[in-house]
Amino acid sequence: MEIKGSGEKVKSQRQQQKERTRQRLIDTALSLYAREGLLATRTADVAREAGVSHGTIFAHFATQEALLNAVIETFGTQTAGRLHELASQGSSLREVLQAHLAGLREGESFYSRLVRESRMLPNESRQMLVAIQSVVSHHLCAAAEREMKEGMIRPQPLHLLFNTWIGLLHYYLANDDLFAPEGSVLERYGEELLEHYLSLLAP
């Protein structure tokens, strides 16, 4: 029994080390993608930056695309987490939009790259971006429907309501070199974009 317990402890420690290494690779890749671009960053770059052998990458991710997808999924989970928490509280449209901005601000450099390079990404990676947008759309539209019924905002098609918001954000993020070449677009313009968007919905 003692030997078995010792073996399980070693296995647990190895598993924890494996999970820490995997997370380090994801964090390193996200940083490089944000700085150098999603398509320009190679797995060898990630390995070197993370201080591991190139083979270690493929011990955790079968392909370069799998690593990219893991990074997108991690980013999407973080963004969705804020919105799910708010949804359970029946939040206002303003609160949903503020939470969305806050989530994007945390990974703005990466998300801006994702927006700019999305059309050149593998299909599965593009679908993961669509999945992130679907979560945002679900919570935004749920809050908007409540406020339409209460007469707080003008009735309008939900797909246009969402696409107007995401299109506004994406335009500014895709052109961050024009709007905030030395800093954060969302920090500089986020509140102004939110107020402008809400003014378009006013009854």
N, C-alpha and C positions, 0 to 999 in steps of 0.2 A: 504493500500500500504506500509506503514511504517513497519507494522508487517511482511508482506511478505518479504520485503527487509532484515529485521533483520534475519528472518529464513533462507533465502538463504545464508546470510553471515556466519551464524553458520554452515550450511551444508558445505559451501566451506572450512571453517576452519577445520572441521572434516575430510573432504576429503584430505586436504593437510596433516593433521597429519597422516592419514592412509597411504598415499603415502610415507611420511618420514619414518614411521615405517617399511613399506615393504622394502624400500631401505636399511635401517639399517640392516635388517635381511639378505638381499642379501650380503651386504658388510661384515657382520660378518661371514656368512657362507663361503664366498670366502676365507677369512683370515684363518678360521679353516680348510677348505679343503686343503689349501696350506700347512698348518703346520702339520696337523694330518692325512690327507688322505681323499679321497672322501668317501670311504666305512667305514672307522673307525669313522667318525664324525656322531653323532646322533643329532636329532632335539633338544633333551634336552640340549646338549652341546651348540648349537647355541643360544637357549633361555637364558641360563645362562650367556653366554658371552655378549649377547646383552642387558641384564638386563631387560628381559620381562618374563612373565609367559609362561609356555610350551604351553598352549592353544592359546596364541597369534600367534604362528607359524602357527597353523592350521586355524586360522581366515584369514590368507593371502595365505596359500599354503595347498591344500587339502591333500597332502601326502609328505613324505620325498623326493620322486623322483621329485615332482613338484618344490620343493625348489632347488634341484640340477639343474634341467632343467633351472630354472630362472637365476641361477648363470652362467651357460654355455652360455645361450642366451645373458646375459649382457656382458660377456667377448667377445663373438663373435661379437656383435654389435660394441663394441669399436674397435676391430681389423679391422672389415670391413670398419668402418668409415674412417680410414686413407687411405685405398686402393681406396674407392669410390671417395674420394677427388682428389687423384692423377690421377685416370682414366680419369676424366673429362679434365685433362690437357695434355693427351696423353703422359704420362710419360715413361721414358726409363725402360728397364728391371732392371737395377741397382737400380733405384729409387723405383721401386715396391718392390724389395727384401729388400732394406733398410727400407722401411715403414713397411714391414712385420716383420722384426727384431725388429723395434722400438715398434710396437704394442705388440709383444710377451714379450719383456723385461719388459713392464709395469706390466704384470701379469705372469711373468716367473714361480714363485713357484707353482701357481695354474695350469698353463698349463703343467708343468712337471708332476704333479700328474695326470692330465687328460690323458696324453700320456701313463704313466706307468699303469694306472688302467683301460684304455678304454675297454679292452676285458672283464672285469668283471662287467661293468656297465649295467644297464637296456637298452633294445634295443632303446627306445626313446632317452635316453641320448647319446648313441653312434651315433644315426642318427643326433643329433644336432652337434656333433663334425664333422661328415662328411659334414654337411652343411657349417660349418666354412671353412673347407678345400676347398669346392667347390667355395666359394667366392674368396679365395686366388688363386686357380687354374685358375679361369676365368680371373683375372687381370694379373696374371703372363703370361698366355698363349697369351693373347691379345698383351702384350708388346713384347713377344718373336716372335710372328708371324710378327709383323712390322719389327723387326730387322733381321729376317731371309730373308724377301723380300729385305731388303737393303744390305744384305750380311755382316751384322755386327756380326752375329753368325751363326754357322753351322746348316743347315737344319736337323731336327730330329723329331721323333714322339713327339707330345706335352705331351702325358701321361707320357712318360719316362722323359721328361724335368721336369715336375712337381714332379713326384715321386722321382727323384734323389734329388731335393732340400728338399722336406719334409722329405725324409728318412734320409738325412744327419743331418738335425736339430733334428729330433726325436731321432736318435741314441745318440747324445750328451746330449740331455735333459733327456732321460731315464737313462743315466749313469752319471748324474750330481755329484754323490758321488765320482766318479773317476776323472772327469775332473775339477771340481771346488767345492770341498767339503766344502769350507768356503765362497763361494760367488756365483756370477752369471756366469753361463756357457756362456750366450750370450754376456755378457759384456767382458768376457775374450777371447772368441773364435769367436764371431759373425762376425767381419770384416774379420778374416782369413778364415772362412767358406765361406763367400760371395765371396771373391777374388778367392778362390780355385774353387768354383762352376762356376764362370764366365770364369775362365781359361779353364774349360772343354768344354765350348761352343765356344771358340774362333775359327774363321775360319782357 
